[in-house]
Amino acid sequence: MKIFQKVKEKIKKLIPAGFTFKRKKKTQSAKAAGARPDKEMPGFQETVVADAKFSHPEPARPARFIQEELPYQYDQDKIVLQVRDPRWVHTYWELRSQTLESLKSRLGDDFHRARRVLRVYDVTNIIFNGSNANSFFDIQVNDFANSWYIDTGKPGCSFCVDLGLMLPDGRFITIVRSNVVQTPLEGPSWITDEEWMIPDDLFARLYGMGFGLGRSSPVGKAWQERIKQGLFASGISSSPVRRAVKERSFWMKVDCELIVYGATEPSAAVTVQGKPVNLRPDGTFTLRFWLPDGKQHIPVKAVSGDKLEERTITPIVNRETK
Amino acid sequence: MFKGYLCLVLHGHLPFVRHPEFEDFLEEDWLYEAITETYVPLISVFEGLVNDGIDFRLTMTLSPTLISMLGDPLLQERYLKHINKSIELAAKEMERTAWQPGFRDLARMYFNKFSHSRDTFLKYDRNLNFAFKKFQDLGKLEIITCGATHGFFPLMDVCRASVRAQVKVAVNHYESVFGRKPNGIWLPECGFHPGHDEILKEAGIRYFFTDSHGVLHGSPRPKYGIFAPVYCKGSGVACFGRDLESSKQVWSSIEGYPGDYNYREFYRDIGFDLEYDYIKPYIHPDGVRINTGIKYYRITGAGNNKEPYVENWAREKAAAHAGNFMFNRQKQASYLNDLMGKPPIIVSPYDAELFGHWWYEGPMWLDFLFRKIACDQDEIRLITPSEYLLENPRNQVITPSLSSWGYKGYSEMWLQGSNDWIYRHLHMASQRMSELVKIFPHADGLRKRALNQALRELLLAQSSDWGFILGTGTHTSYAIRRTKEHILRFTRLYEEIKSNSIDEGWLADIEYKDNIFSQIDYRVHQ
């Protein structure tokens, strides 16, 4: 569709480096969706518009902009869990070298044979004590990873993650435990109990004003007319924008400009095609025109400051485009 | 006959970009462009409506960073310089296009627009906040606040002290500018995480907005969907859900108005089109071609062939589209009224910068819409959330769902391979800020200055704009630089405060550079 093409072009111009909505490669499953931004996805237009606020190309920054790097980590044992969407959570972590050293001395050779593992607990509706999870699964990570995207596949559930070691005999040793997060629902809630409220201060106001503020619901004639007009079809709005067929996108543009310049006494008055022109202090002048096809007569007239003398020179320019 | 309410919301925000250390800084143009193309045109629409006695209601966010920049003397001075250059270029263009009447008229249109922009800017003493305040005081505009630096709250949930600081700094700042507390807040990126409503309540905020699924997927299920607000369970703060249908009509370049072929083409700017030597004085001093704001073409069609813009055609389209929008809302309100048995509220939020900057005719469309709603019908009524709640105080109580209006509706725009590295540092800095507040609950003198500056640096690092830019991949070096810069400054302050070795000269230097929120109190971060 033509307009789809346009959006694509806009995106291309906006985002020369490629709109990489890709998730990290090291995801737990290969379910990752396609990397192309989806125009029908919620938030797509918001992204395009917001990005247009930052629509300049990047200038090359001079050397004085080189800055210090941020630390790789902060010398603590920590794992943090965050929700990305109803199914995916993200975690990052860091471990102090002392922590690893003490594990090494405690476990001996087992430490080197152990695998580093993220244990993902489903802790929905419980107070997690380390052993009462509804269920869990493990993800093996390499020793250099420090963050991970996890596909829980479970909207509306709570999770907690341990970073730990899986020993050859199957024992799991927790090194650090994350915070608990809850994924949002992916659809409407099944809970339909209703609770209603009028905030105290609003009620007080309402009370004071004698309950006279609410507008009554206008059900009746006008509404029945709407039904007759068949406005209860699936879509309520009509779209006024045309759709058309796709065009090829190759293009070229050539323009032609004319520069008229000259000099005279600084005190003289100069007109070009009858219109007065400002002289620079040294008596020179320059005019620049977008030149259309056809013949242009450009009479340039100078009148001396004392108005006793005048000169006219008329360049004639012919532009023809083939 | 009255059928329902329409609540239009414009979210105005730009990240804090102010570089006194450089003569000319490209990214400051984001503000200058928005002033000329969005803020002044909107103010002119409001002025026109008030002058003509047309009643209207509009809810508008002015983010604390935007308010700070609009009120900053250095940026005001630079804007004046910028607009003067634009006027000079438009004047040259009128001359250059003398033999092309269509283009000459457009050059004159820009000349008038730029001159008008300068006049308006000067009329309000260079501070457009005064203009917005004026329409708020007249009861036409309800200005709401936002996160102090537009931090994305769902990804700050592990350090709620920072969410609290974002909200409280914003509320205090709002009060210092507008002389009253804000009733509502636009959560940055419309990002809601259950529980943050408690923080809003603490700050005295009565309502916020979520995207449609924030309310629709809340629990228990909302009886009226997004067509009535809900109160958050526990806090009682009201939450208004966004209407998708009216959103699409304006946002979408597939089905929406801004894609109409008669409207102005955003991507054909003379900064890129004209011969290099001629345009050089008006682009970036480094010689990089940039937008000048003078764009001569209409969208024309899907291909790259563009025809000249015709002002009258575009104006007629804007009027027709305003009529179409109103008609559809009337139908929608009438339909919903029947379904619900009470008047619905249709909440239509848009980026303010969509109007004028991205969609050139947007302010004109809004003007037509307000006039038509006031004069041509009696089925829908414009309303602000505050007024709505006064008239309709009884609402359902639910817990709205985690949501945002970003790509895919949750946190992925700000949490993906290109930007997830920032949270390790942001969260650490939050944790350290809380630690400092705990150690120094009553600091004064130099230490207090350093603590206040530390909070400024932390807030500036948290702007969702940096994560967003890293996510789209368009302007990454600046976003990386800003993220690192504020974290590095914060970290050095943290270390110097803890070791009682504050370098006053350096502190003064960063206070001068990152001068936002002069009244900040570091103790809000807890």
Interface residues (C-beta under 8 A of the other chain):
Chain A: M1 K2 I3 F4 Q5 K6 V7 E9 K10 K13 L14 I15 P16 A17 G18 F19 T20 F21 K22 R23 K24 K25 P37 K39 M41 P42 G43 F44 Q45 E46 T47 V48 V49 A50 D51 A52 K53 F54 S55 H56 P57 E58 P59 A60 R61 F65 Q67 E68 E69 L70 Q73 Y74 V80 Q82 V83 R84 D85 P86 W88 H90 Y92 E94 N146 S147 N179 V181 Q182 T183 P184 L185 E186 G187 P188 S189 W190 I191 T192 D193 E194 E195 W196 M197 I198 P199 L202 F203 R205 L206 L213 G214 R215 S217 P218 V219 G220 A222 W223 R226 L231 F232 I236 S237 S238 S239 P240 V241 R242 A244 K246 E247 R248 S249 F250 W251 K253 E257 L287 R288 F289 W290 L291 P292 Q296
Chain B: M1 F2 K3 L14 L26 E27 D29 W30 A34 K92 E95 R96 T97 A98 W99 Q100 F103 P154 L155 D157 V158 P194 D211 H213 L216 H217 G218 S219 P220 R221 K223 Y231 K233 G236 E245 S246 K248 Q249 W251 S252 S253 I254 E255 G256 Y257 G259 D260 Y261 F266 Y267 D273 E275 Y278 H284 D286 V288 R289 I290 N291 I299 G301 A302 G303 N304 N305 A320 H321 N324 N328 K331 Q332 S334 Y335 N337 D338 G341 K342 P343 D351 E353 L354 H357 W358 E379 L389 L390 E391 N392 P393 R394 N395 Q396 V397 I398 S401 L402 S403 S404 W405 G406 Y407 K408 G409 Y410 S411 E412 M413 L415 Q416 G417 S418 D420 W421 Y423 R424 H425 H427 M428 D465 F468 I469 G471 T472 G473 T474 H475 T476 S477 Y478 R481 K484 E485 I487 L488
